[in-house]
Amino acid sequence: MFRTKRSGLVRRLWRSRAPVEGDGEADRGTTHGSGGCCMGKATKVAKSGAGSEAELKALTHSILKKIKEKQLEVLLQAVESKGGARSPCLLLPSKVDAKVGQQSYSLPMLLYKVFRWPDLRHSSELKRLSCCESYGKINPELVCCNPHHMSRLCELESPPPPYSRYPMDYLKPPDSPDSGPSSSDTGGTTYSAPVGLSDSLAMQESGERAHWCVVAYWEEKTRVGRLYSVQEPSLDIFYDLPQGNGFCLGQLCSDNKSQLVQMVRAKIGYGIQLTREPDGVWVYNRSCYPIFIKSATLDNPDSRTLLVHKVFPGFSIKAFDYDKAGSLQRPNDHEFTQQPRTGFTVQISFVKGWGQCYTRQFISSCPCWLEVIFNTR
């Protein structure tokens, strides 16, 4: 029987669907956020009323066969590369509903469930990425259904579990206020980043466009390369070309021979996307492994502790909130009073966490990590 190109694309797409927990594939390390939340609780797909696998397959096939071949190719490119390859928007009618078992889904929601998050329940759990044409638009007739133009929102737990707390008692102030922009949970490491910060300040004084942040890459206690000044609203931070456009960590010269560092380097992959938006700065985990984030604006301003938040692949978190940053009482904040010149920072560790529940008490013990230093001038 003659098989059309469209049928072949549909079959390839179905084979590339997101694994459901318990189907024998859910533990694959290459899945992008097939479940979980930012504090580390795994979620399971509810089976009651969700329809059978055969029913879902039949429905998905029938919908995909109605999509144009070029659009199927776009969807296949996004799904097979797991979002690594830059793919255009997939604009489809937003008001087409599909029913699986007792549950009805919009066309975008069905595609998001099939190809990214089988446990997805509601569109309120999602955040559209800024690269998408539908970003910021309300109820358009055509909406982007590219599953990799979406991210899953982190839901921060309250109160947080004790293991994620990072007590201020552990913080060791640097020898002088000018010793570095990083938070002082460094295990006594002396930083020279304010000197490096002059690199980006010199660029600004020479007439170049002002940066909104600079990024430092560290391997354990050693900063690798110069500070990366960010002017564009969105930046990819990744390890190997051509896995993104922006800050390629693999192009930096490092003398670190540690096996752990080399192992984590290999897992950075597509890394993260850092985006400046009207309400703050968002971090999207593009990699296949969790990242860990500490930011003062993720916590209660009156708290004496900062939390280390675990962000799973495919999830986004507002790592820096402008409104909360403005309300922080710096005189009462141990970290900021130690570093009056540097403004606000966010620390991000790839793959390995730090804090009380880990063997690493300080981020400077993590193999590969970033420090994002915001320009508050």
Beta strands, then each sheet from edge to edge (+ up, - down):
strand 1: 91-93
strand 2: 97-100
strand 3: 103-106
strand 4: 126-128
strand 5: 142-144
strand 6: 150-153
strand 7: 165-167
strand 8: 213-219
strand 9: 222-230
strand 10: 234-238
strand 11: 246-248
strand 12: 272-277
strand 13: 280-285
strand 14: 291-295
strand 15: 305-307
strand 16: 309-311
strand 17: 315-321
strand 18: 345-350
strand 19: 369-374
sheet 1: 1+ 5-
sheet 2: 2+ 3-
sheet 3: 4+ 6- 17- 13+ 12- 10+ 11+
sheet 4: 7+ 15-
sheet 5: 9+ 8- 19+ 18- 14+ 16-
end
